[in-house]
Amino acid sequence: MEDSAMENMVTERKVEDNHRQDSADLLIFIMLLTLTILTIWLFKHRRFRFLHETGLAMIYGVLVGVVLRYGIHVPRDISNVTLSCHVNASPPTLLVNVSGKFYEYTLKGEISASEISDVQDNEMLRKVTFDPEVFFNILLPPIIFHAGYSLKRRHFFRNMGSILAYAFLGTVISCFIIGLLMYGCVTLMKQVGQLNGDFFFTDCLLFGAIVSATDPVTVLAIFNELQVDVDLYALLFGESVLNDAVAVVLSSSIVSYQPEGDNSHTFEVMAMLKSFGVFLGVFSGSFALGVATGVMTALISFSQLCTSFLLETALFFLMSWSTFLMAEACGFTGVVAVLFCGITQAHYTFNNLSPESQDRTKQLFELLNFLAENFIFSYMGLALFTFQNHIFNPTFIVGAFLAVFLGRAANIYPLSFLLNLGRRNKISSNFQHMMMFAGLRGAMTFALSIRDTATYARQMMFTTTLLIVFFTVWVCGGGTTQMLSCQHIRIKPMNIDTKHESAWLFRIWYNFDHNYLKPILTHSGPPLTVTMPACCGPLARCLTSPQAYEVSPHKPCVPINPVTLGAHTSAGPAGTTSAVISADDLDRELTYGDHELVMRGTRLVLPMDDSEPPLADPRHRMRM
């Protein structure tokens, strides 16, 4: 009995010590964020354009990592470490019988013989290393959702064709160029004896997919403050938003590559086609799930929840976050789903929310995006010294930097040449050079690389990816202003009419959306009794919101002036009426949809101003 009581006391003391250690670890990150915010407040008055807050957060993380690695030593009791247990496999859960009592042990990962002493002596370094799923399930969703929810649709859709080309074709091109170059580098390393483990062609392609995800937060923030050309901003922002989603699905497709036979790393056409099918299936399924959830939220917003702002905001938040988890649980990609959920909710659900909930949702996701992104960049700096399995290989690192540079060039310049063949407003050479320079790597690249670090190849990829992120954020991000001057890109250019750039396909889509989808899913838009044939009158009255018939100054969701709408409404030969949205109405609706949200990567250091000409608020017009 005395032994049992003593053992219980030891267990309780250990639990208390672990709780205290976990609290100290979380306090470290809270202090890092606090220090970053205080410095941002200082920089707000100084305007240091050569250093963005993400780079600052990384610097603070590096400093704390150095202190934890070399300044603080928390030894473990070596007598409590047993090294004589031998099993023939590495099960995820191990039950050990100790004097008739069973204890459960969980697998953490493989370590080499040279690292055993580090495991014994540096328990704190292991404590501050987070589970990679924390990044994917908790930190990434608000960042990606905010990118979609804050999307400025006016110039995004005017450049949609070019954005899709850069995001889809460009990412695939970059992935394969980097993968092929790295495979050559790995082959050279094998020949000279610098490779101490397996590194297959599929690993090289996976590395190409990981580092093809761009995140130019620093560049976009400076673009907003300086009011750089809106088309250049739209191309970079649109590419980075969709590029993250494509890179995630592409990496999943590469991991699913499984040729028949004993060697799972040989090239096989059928296996490659199967992976391509997985890419299309996962992306389309994630897209459909995200849009469906956004539409469902818009329909739920028709209820009387608007009478309770707290419940309305809470439901909006939970359904938005559940989109990511639902997609992951169904085998799709949560990043794609939550991105298009955010875009759909910005277009439909936002119009149905009460004004108070509109403000709350904007501020909530803006805050979550700010904290999550700075937390990730702080953790990057910390991980440079606290991660236990770094593999620094100079040949691989130099080859990776060259491959990333060449992959970005193979993405931007050939596609820009092809796109200019069909564009009236050409993508100039200085814009192309700026896009080439602005291909920074950030949170998504880091999250993809840290998700799996179990093998030799993945550990080397993670270490190299971390260095690439550091270099691009500090050097490329810090040199943005100088690059703008070098390329003679105009600052605060005159507002140029770009209506001719609207793709006819998206103009058709917006006509359909304005006349049919918005009246069904929102309180705005013309009533369906106006846009649908007369024979569908009962159905149109049933599907149209009663608010669509009203001109209420309290409803902020009427993007088209009824007078303007009537000017473009004509009677058909059969007595039906059809509303065709004009170019001016389309431009007004897209601009009005760009509700005032802080864009991705924009912070207190570099406040954003809307680069588009101010338009009269429809609410103000109706009051007159």
Buried (B, 14 or more C-beta within 10 A) or exposed (E): EEEEEEEEEEEEEEEEEEEEBEEEBEEBBEEBBEBBBEBBEEBBEEEBBBBBBBBBBBBBBBBBBBEBBEEEEEEEEEEEEEEEEEEEEEEEEBEEEEEEEEEEEEEEEEEEEEEEEEBBBBEBBEBBBBEBEBBBBBBBBBBBBBBBBBBBBBBBBBBBBBBBBBBBBBBBBBBBBBBBBBBEBBEBBEEEEEBEEEBBBBBBBBBBBBBBBBBBBBBBBBBBBBBBBBBBBBBBBBBBBBBBBBBBBBBBBBBBBEBEEEEEEEEBEEBEEBBEEBBEBBBEBBBBBBBBBBBBBBBBBBEEBBEEBEBBBBBBBEBBBBBBBBBBEBEBBBBBBBBBBBBBBBBBBBBBBBBEBBBBBBEBBBEBBBBBBBBBBBBBBBBBBBBBBBBEBEBBBEBBBBBBBBBBBBBBBEBBEEBBEEBEBEBBEBBBBBBBBBBBBBBBBBBBBBBBBEBBBBBBBBBBBBBBBBBBBBEBBBBBBEBBEEBEBEEEBEEEEBEEBBBEEBBEBBBEBBBBBBBBBBBBBBBBBBBBEEEBEEEBBEBBBEBBEEEEEEBBBBBBBBEBBEEBBEEEEEEBBBBEBBEEBBBBBBBBBBBEBBBBBBBEBBEBEBBBEEEEEBBEBBEE
